[in-house]
Amino acid sequence: MLCKMGQQQKSLKLMKNNDVISELPDDIVSQFISLLSFKEAVRTSIVSKSWMLIWTTHKDIVCDVSNILESLSEESRDVYFLVRQDHRDKFVERVDHIMQRRCKGPKMNSIVISFPLSNEHESHITNWISRAVMMGVEKISLDLTGGFGFVTSDVPRAYSFPLAVLISPGKACSVKHLQLASCSLDSLSISNSLASLVTLELQNVNLTDQQLDIMLCNCSFLEKLVLKSCTELVNFKLTNRSSRLRFLSIKSCCRLNYFELDAENLEIFEYTGQIDRFMFKHVPKLAEVYFCFCGSSRVESAIYALSQLANDIPQLKILNMVWIRVNLAFQLPEGVPTFINIKHLVLTVFPFLDEDKLGWITFILKAAPFLKNLQLNQFISSFTRQSEVHDRQLPEVTHMNLREIEINGYQGNYHEKELLKYLVNSAVKLDLLVISPQVKVYKGLNDWCYEDLNLPGDKLSLEKIEELHSMVPKAIRVRII
């Protein structure tokens, strides 16, 4: 027994005197740390005494609820969890400590601050951003809602983001990517603080028309602009034709009522809102557009997209549109426009009603003669009321270029089957038919996901699958997801 204890003590002494981990070369250690998440990197401080500060070599700092207040994160499965003042105080204290230690490390690539804070913590937040800028940070993400759906019991004054903090004394601005959520802008008088920005994303920020104009004039390298729930914005005007902007997304800016675009490098435009007219002056490279129309003018907006858009953006190749309602109230234009370049069309619609005469699908097949891919997404069609069968008289259309059709949210209802038959008969060159009973949702910037609603119709029955195959010619490949 004594012999065994002696051997253990000898082993411990040997390990203490021969700390293999501490002998690793610095470049190997730094490379290892870079492969870890920020949370895992911080935990390496307990591995060895010489590793207590090794986490400061990590170049991407993430200060959110899961990294800073882990116990709170574990408790907060309820989306309406209330963040208390003591949680804020503890978060601020810990981030202060992290940023103080991190200043001893190498250049910083990115910093994420995601937690419900306000102007009450102004000096702390500004200090964190300032330290990151001094470390040469290129990406700043400041989300003062926390990003987790937390609801606070009080709503204090929003933090005012000082753009001057982006400039480190004696250095050129290094920040290329800036994301701000739930804060305000103090002033835009320091124009050179924005000069290096390549991407700018603002959500729930009190952006005014004047501030936007200053931004667009001074962000000469800006390629991506995202504006979401900026409720002070009324007019959007981009008239700098030589702007480098390639991607523009405007979502739920509820007071916005005027849109004018003159940008020769713009390639992708995404819009969600109530505007029913757009002024596209000079957009020769704009090839992909997403529209989600809502509010009282959604019908007029949809009519514009399916008619005037063919003239405004003749080079358009991809059109992705959320169509809130398809019914008798929808009056299609008498003359069918021609989208001469559209190859991919996505329509997201609410369930086809029994009263829908399906004239819109004939209109689309005629309007896009060179269309190759058609995707139809419908929501909660299992909730559609089923009534008597309607005999729809649809004109014959021969489409020579449509090769792939995808229908999501398919339940096998009568009106869906009638639409499917019409499509496969019209598309004489159709090669692939993709069917899914699940709802497919667009998240933005070509990001899609299937939503599991746990409904009885989330899976097609064997009977409906067999029925589906019987309606489709054997030459067409059928894929059921």
TIKOL-798441 format. One line per field, with one value per residue (C-alpha): residue in three letters; x, y, z; residue number from 0. Coordinates in steps of 0.05 Angstrom, whole numbers, plus 5000, padded with zeros to 4 digits. Example, Ala and Ser with C-alpha at 12.3 -4.5 7.8 and 13.67 -1.06 7.14 Angstrom:
<recs>
aa: c(ALA_SER)
xx: c(5246_5273)
yy: c(4910_4979)
zz: c(5156_5143)
i: c(0_1)
</recs>
This chain:
<recs>
aa: c(MET_LEU_CYS_LYS_MET_GLY_GLN_GLN_GLN_LYS_SER_LEU_LYS_LEU_MET_LYS_ASN_ASN_ASP_VAL_ILE_SER_GLU_LEU_PRO_ASP_ASP_ILE_VAL_SER_GLN_PHE_ILE_SER_LEU_LEU_SER_PHE_LYS_GLU_ALA_VAL_ARG_THR_SER_ILE_VAL_SER_LYS_SER_TRP_MET_LEU_ILE_TRP_THR_THR_HIS_LYS_ASP_ILE_VAL_CYS_ASP_VAL_SER_ASN_ILE_LEU_GLU_SER_LEU_SER_GLU_GLU_SER_ARG_ASP_VAL_TYR_PHE_LEU_VAL_ARG_GLN_ASP_HIS_ARG_ASP_LYS_PHE_VAL_GLU_ARG_VAL_ASP_HIS_ILE_MET_GLN_ARG_ARG_CYS_LYS_GLY_PRO_LYS_MET_ASN_SER_ILE_VAL_ILE_SER_PHE_PRO_LEU_SER_ASN_GLU_HIS_GLU_SER_HIS_ILE_THR_ASN_TRP_ILE_SER_ARG_ALA_VAL_MET_MET_GLY_VAL_GLU_LYS_ILE_SER_LEU_ASP_LEU_THR_GLY_GLY_PHE_GLY_PHE_VAL_THR_SER_ASP_VAL_PRO_ARG_ALA_TYR_SER_PHE_PRO_LEU_ALA_VAL_LEU_ILE_SER_PRO_GLY_LYS_ALA_CYS_SER_VAL_LYS_HIS_LEU_GLN_LEU_ALA_SER_CYS_SER_LEU_ASP_SER_LEU_SER_ILE_SER_ASN_SER_LEU_ALA_SER_LEU_VAL_THR_LEU_GLU_LEU_GLN_ASN_VAL_ASN_LEU_THR_ASP_GLN_GLN_LEU_ASP_ILE_MET_LEU_CYS_ASN_CYS_SER_PHE_LEU_GLU_LYS_LEU_VAL_LEU_LYS_SER_CYS_THR_GLU_LEU_VAL_ASN_PHE_LYS_LEU_THR_ASN_ARG_SER_SER_ARG_LEU_ARG_PHE_LEU_SER_ILE_LYS_SER_CYS_CYS_ARG_LEU_ASN_TYR_PHE_GLU_LEU_ASP_ALA_GLU_ASN_LEU_GLU_ILE_PHE_GLU_TYR_THR_GLY_GLN_ILE_ASP_ARG_PHE_MET_PHE_LYS_HIS_VAL_PRO_LYS_LEU_ALA_GLU_VAL_TYR_PHE_CYS_PHE_CYS_GLY_SER_SER_ARG_VAL_GLU_SER_ALA_ILE_TYR_ALA_LEU_SER_GLN_LEU_ALA_ASN_ASP_ILE_PRO_GLN_LEU_LYS_ILE_LEU_ASN_MET_VAL_TRP_ILE_ARG_VAL_ASN_LEU_ALA_PHE_GLN_LEU_PRO_GLU_GLY_VAL_PRO_THR_PHE_ILE_ASN_ILE_LYS_HIS_LEU_VAL_LEU_THR_VAL_PHE_PRO_PHE_LEU_ASP_GLU_ASP_LYS_LEU_GLY_TRP_ILE_THR_PHE_ILE_LEU_LYS_ALA_ALA_PRO_PHE_LEU_LYS_ASN_LEU_GLN_LEU_ASN_GLN_PHE_ILE_SER_SER_PHE_THR_ARG_GLN_SER_GLU_VAL_HIS_ASP_ARG_GLN_LEU_PRO_GLU_VAL_THR_HIS_MET_ASN_LEU_ARG_GLU_ILE_GLU_ILE_ASN_GLY_TYR_GLN_GLY_ASN_TYR_HIS_GLU_LYS_GLU_LEU_LEU_LYS_TYR_LEU_VAL_ASN_SER_ALA_VAL_LYS_LEU_ASP_LEU_LEU_VAL_ILE_SER_PRO_GLN_VAL_LYS_VAL_TYR_LYS_GLY_LEU_ASN_ASP_TRP_CYS_TYR_GLU_ASP_LEU_ASN_LEU_PRO_GLY_ASP_LYS_LEU_SER_LEU_GLU_LYS_ILE_GLU_GLU_LEU_HIS_SER_MET_VAL_PRO_LYS_ALA_ILE_ARG_VAL_ARG_ILE_ILE)
xx: c(5000_5056_5094_5034_5024_5098_5092_5032_5068_5128_5084_5051_5119_5144_5083_5092_5165_5150_5090_5086_5031_5073_5129_5088_5111_5071_5050_5022_4984_4955_4934_4899_4864_4839_4802_4762_4700_4711_4677_4722_4784_4770_4763_4834_4858_4850_4894_4960_4987_5023_4957_4919_4920_4929_4856_4873_4904_4833_4816_4740_4708_4636_4603_4532_4488_4515_4588_4582_4522_4520_4473_4423_4428_4409_4348_4324_4289_4226_4229_4197_4248_4258_4329_4338_4384_4431_4440_4460_4509_4542_4547_4579_4629_4651_4658_4699_4746_4750_4765_4818_4854_4843_4883_4945_4932_4945_4902_4827_4784_4714_4674_4602_4564_4494_4455_4397_4434_4417_4446_4455_4516_4541_4612_4623_4597_4636_4699_4691_4683_4741_4788_4768_4782_4850_4864_4849_4780_4748_4677_4633_4565_4527_4458_4427_4365_4409_4388_4351_4281_4289_4237_4260_4215_4236_4252_4307_4334_4372_4448_4473_4528_4584_4610_4673_4693_4708_4770_4832_4878_4935_4908_4865_4796_4800_4726_4697_4633_4585_4521_4478_4412_4367_4409_4411_4461_4488_4515_4543_4588_4650_4644_4712_4691_4649_4699_4725_4657_4642_4578_4529_4468_4421_4361_4314_4359_4331_4359_4332_4332_4388_4431_4421_4442_4506_4521_4511_4554_4612_4612_4649_4669_4600_4578_4522_4468_4413_4360_4309_4254_4285_4219_4244_4262_4212_4250_4304_4346_4410_4430_4505_4509_4581_4566_4598_4534_4519_4467_4410_4357_4301_4253_4195_4213_4140_4142_4181_4138_4187_4242_4291_4351_4407_4464_4501_4534_4473_4461_4411_4352_4306_4245_4192_4139_4080_4109_4072_4116_4192_4235_4292_4330_4395_4407_4439_4468_4407_4391_4356_4297_4257_4190_4146_4087_4042_3990_3931_3970_3995_3950_3973_4045_4038_4007_4066_4116_4082_4075_4115_4177_4188_4200_4237_4287_4287_4352_4321_4338_4310_4244_4225_4158_4112_4041_3994_3929_3907_3833_3780_3798_3865_3856_3913_3935_3901_3965_4015_4086_4146_4203_4254_4310_4276_4300_4280_4213_4193_4122_4104_4029_3976_3933_3899_3825_3771_3745_3813_3806_3882_3885_3949_3988_3969_3990_4059_4072_4058_4097_4161_4171_4244_4231_4270_4254_4188_4181_4113_4112_4046_4031_3986_3944_3915_3875_3841_3767_3746_3680_3648_3692_3698_3706_3760_3767_3841_3868_3920_3991_4054_4117_4180_4234_4207_4250_4239_4179_4181_4118_4124_4067_4032_3974_3941_3877_3833_3855_3929_3920_3886_3943_3994_3960_3958_4031_4057_4014_4036_4111_4125_4200_4192_4246_4239_4181_4198_4142_4144_4086_4130_4130_4192_4211_4259_4306_4341_4404_4389_4379_4321_4294_4237_4192_4165_4094_4079_4015_3982_3997_4072_4080_4043_4005_4021_3954_3970_4039_4010_3958_4013_4053_3990_3980_4051_4077_4130_4181_4183_4226_4189_4225_4185_4219)
yy: c(5000_5048_5029_5046_5114_5129_5114_5161_5218_5206_5209_5274_5305_5282_5312_5377_5382_5360_5401_5374_5423_5483_5460_5465_5518_5583_5579_5508_5531_5592_5549_5501_5558_5586_5520_5526_5567_5628_5593_5532_5576_5611_5544_5526_5573_5515_5467_5495_5556_5577_5573_5621_5676_5634_5645_5718_5696_5678_5729_5724_5749_5729_5759_5733_5699_5629_5650_5700_5678_5603_5588_5640_5609_5541_5570_5613_5563_5604_5657_5707_5700_5766_5792_5826_5884_5837_5797_5860_5881_5813_5811_5880_5862_5798_5830_5887_5834_5797_5860_5882_5815_5811_5875_5834_5789_5797_5830_5818_5797_5804_5821_5803_5836_5806_5821_5867_5930_6004_6074_6061_6020_6071_6079_6004_5989_6046_6023_5951_5976_6025_5970_5925_5981_5992_5917_5925_5892_5884_5861_5890_5861_5898_5868_5900_5856_5796_5759_5707_5737_5761_5810_5860_5884_5956_5992_6044_6093_6059_6061_6115_6088_6139_6130_6167_6106_6069_6111_6095_6156_6155_6094_6083_6055_5979_5963_5931_5899_5934_5905_5946_5924_5962_6024_6095_6136_6197_6235_6224_6285_6241_6218_6185_6136_6100_6101_6030_5995_5939_5913_5951_5920_5962_5933_5973_6034_6105_6118_6182_6201_6251_6201_6150_6200_6216_6142_6127_6186_6168_6091_6090_6016_5991_5928_5903_5943_5913_5956_5922_5955_6024_6059_6131_6120_6151_6159_6113_6146_6117_6162_6151_6112_6090_6061_5993_5967_5896_5872_5913_5888_5930_5896_5921_5995_6012_6087_6079_6103_6124_6083_6107_6067_6087_6037_6005_5951_5926_5851_5830_5868_5843_5880_5867_5921_5961_6001_5987_6026_6027_6074_6034_6086_6051_5981_5943_5887_5874_5801_5775_5806_5784_5816_5804_5850_5863_5913_5941_5952_5881_5866_5929_5912_5841_5868_5915_5859_5815_5870_5934_5899_5867_5937_5966_5908_5872_5834_5802_5728_5707_5732_5708_5735_5723_5728_5738_5721_5686_5696_5728_5798_5794_5827_5810_5861_5853_5853_5799_5828_5787_5772_5755_5735_5704_5632_5619_5639_5628_5642_5635_5636_5623_5562_5562_5572_5531_5594_5609_5600_5591_5643_5670_5607_5615_5688_5668_5614_5664_5721_5680_5639_5623_5601_5538_5529_5542_5536_5542_5547_5547_5555_5512_5485_5432_5489_5505_5495_5442_5453_5429_5414_5471_5457_5506_5520_5536_5556_5510_5536_5502_5520_5496_5513_5495_5436_5433_5445_5445_5448_5453_5449_5399_5362_5329_5371_5376_5446_5427_5366_5407_5457_5401_5368_5434_5447_5379_5381_5452_5441_5394_5391_5379_5334_5337_5346_5357_5350_5363_5368_5411_5487_5519_5587_5639_5669_5717_5718_5650_5617_5568_5521_5472_5487_5429_5449_5380_5376_5311_5330_5338_5269_5245_5181_5122_5131_5204_5185_5132_5182_5232_5183_5166_5239_5249_5221_5167_5207_5258_5242_5251_5266_5268_5302)
zz: c(5000_5021_4958_4915_4948_4938_4864_4857_4892_4848_4786_4808_4821_4753_4718_4756_4736_4664_4641_4570_4551_4572_4528_4464_4415_4417_4344_4355_4417_4381_4322_4370_4406_4339_4326_4390_4403_4446_4505_4498_4490_4557_4591_4572_4627_4677_4637_4660_4697_4634_4597_4642_4590_4527_4509_4496_4429_4405_4351_4354_4419_4433_4494_4498_4549_4537_4543_4599_4641_4628_4686_4660_4590_4618_4653_4596_4552_4560_4505_4552_4606_4644_4648_4715_4734_4772_4709_4671_4726_4726_4650_4648_4703_4668_4599_4630_4657_4591_4550_4600_4593_4518_4507_4523_4462_4387_4334_4341_4281_4309_4371_4386_4444_4449_4513_4534_4554_4550_4555_4629_4609_4558_4586_4590_4520_4489_4525_4498_4427_4435_4460_4402_4352_4384_4373_4298_4298_4230_4249_4304_4322_4376_4391_4453_4451_4465_4403_4443_4446_4517_4542_4594_4650_4637_4573_4588_4538_4481_4479_4432_4388_4378_4307_4327_4368_4303_4293_4334_4344_4294_4256_4195_4209_4208_4216_4153_4179_4228_4256_4304_4335_4384_4393_4367_4327_4361_4302_4232_4232_4235_4163_4158_4212_4160_4103_4111_4118_4068_4102_4146_4180_4222_4260_4303_4297_4295_4226_4193_4119_4130_4167_4112_4059_4097_4105_4031_4011_4058_4054_3989_3997_4020_3984_4030_4065_4109_4141_4186_4228_4222_4235_4227_4154_4105_4039_4010_3956_3928_3871_3871_3806_3817_3886_3899_3932_3909_3960_3989_4038_4068_4116_4158_4156_4167_4151_4086_4028_3974_3940_3887_3864_3817_3828_3770_3813_3851_3839_3893_3922_3977_4003_4056_4067_4039_3981_3916_3868_3860_3819_3788_3749_3730_3756_3697_3740_3783_3769_3833_3869_3930_3948_4008_4004_4064_4087_4050_3985_3977_3917_3880_3897_3870_3806_3798_3808_3755_3704_3709_3737_3668_3641_3701_3706_3639_3656_3718_3723_3791_3821_3891_3915_3975_3950_4009_3975_3912_3899_3855_3880_3846_3778_3731_3679_3612_3572_3590_3598_3579_3627_3574_3622_3682_3691_3763_3795_3867_3891_3964_3972_4023_4007_3940_3954_3922_3890_3858_3783_3775_3721_3752_3734_3661_3665_3694_3642_3587_3620_3631_3567_3583_3654_3673_3748_3782_3857_3892_3968_4005_4079_4123_4066_4114_4144_4078_4078_4029_3993_3929_3869_3819_3745_3722_3648_3638_3569_3539_3546_3518_3556_3521_3572_3641_3665_3741_3785_3861_3904_3980_4029_3983_4016_3956_3959_3897_3876_3886_3842_3789_3789_3786_3726_3690_3702_3679_3617_3599_3612_3554_3569_3644_3672_3749_3797_3870_3921_3996_4047_4091_4093_4061_4088_4059_4111_4065_4022_3990_4058_4061_4114_4123_4183_4223_4243_4273_4232_4208_4136_4147_4113_4052_4060_4015_3981_3963_3939_3892_3868_3855_3812_3772_3753_3728_3661_3671_3632_3689_3750_3816_3881_3946_4005)
i: c(0_1_2_3_4_5_6_7_8_9_10_11_12_13_14_15_16_17_18_19_20_21_22_23_24_25_26_27_28_29_30_31_32_33_34_35_36_37_38_39_40_41_42_43_44_45_46_47_48_49_50_51_52_53_54_55_56_57_58_59_60_61_62_63_64_65_66_67_68_69_70_71_72_73_74_75_76_77_78_79_80_81_82_83_84_85_86_87_88_89_90_91_92_93_94_95_96_97_98_99_100_101_102_103_104_105_106_107_108_109_110_111_112_113_114_115_116_117_118_119_120_121_122_123_124_125_126_127_128_129_130_131_132_133_134_135_136_137_138_139_140_141_142_143_144_145_146_147_148_149_150_151_152_153_154_155_156_157_158_159_160_161_162_163_164_165_166_167_168_169_170_171_172_173_174_175_176_177_178_179_180_181_182_183_184_185_186_187_188_189_190_191_192_193_194_195_196_197_198_199_200_201_202_203_204_205_206_207_208_209_210_211_212_213_214_215_216_217_218_219_220_221_222_223_224_225_226_227_228_229_230_231_232_233_234_235_236_237_238_239_240_241_242_243_244_245_246_247_248_249_250_251_252_253_254_255_256_257_258_259_260_261_262_263_264_265_266_267_268_269_270_271_272_273_274_275_276_277_278_279_280_281_282_283_284_285_286_287_288_289_290_291_292_293_294_295_296_297_298_299_300_301_302_303_304_305_306_307_308_309_310_311_312_313_314_315_316_317_318_319_320_321_322_323_324_325_326_327_328_329_330_331_332_333_334_335_336_337_338_339_340_341_342_343_344_345_346_347_348_349_350_351_352_353_354_355_356_357_358_359_360_361_362_363_364_365_366_367_368_369_370_371_372_373_374_375_376_377_378_379_380_381_382_383_384_385_386_387_388_389_390_391_392_393_394_395_396_397_398_399_400_401_402_403_404_405_406_407_408_409_410_411_412_413_414_415_416_417_418_419_420_421_422_423_424_425_426_427_428_429_430_431_432_433_434_435_436_437_438_439_440_441_442_443_444_445_446_447_448_449_450_451_452_453_454_455_456_457_458_459_460_461_462_463_464_465_466_467_468_469_470_471_472_473_474_475_476_477_478_479_480)
</recs>
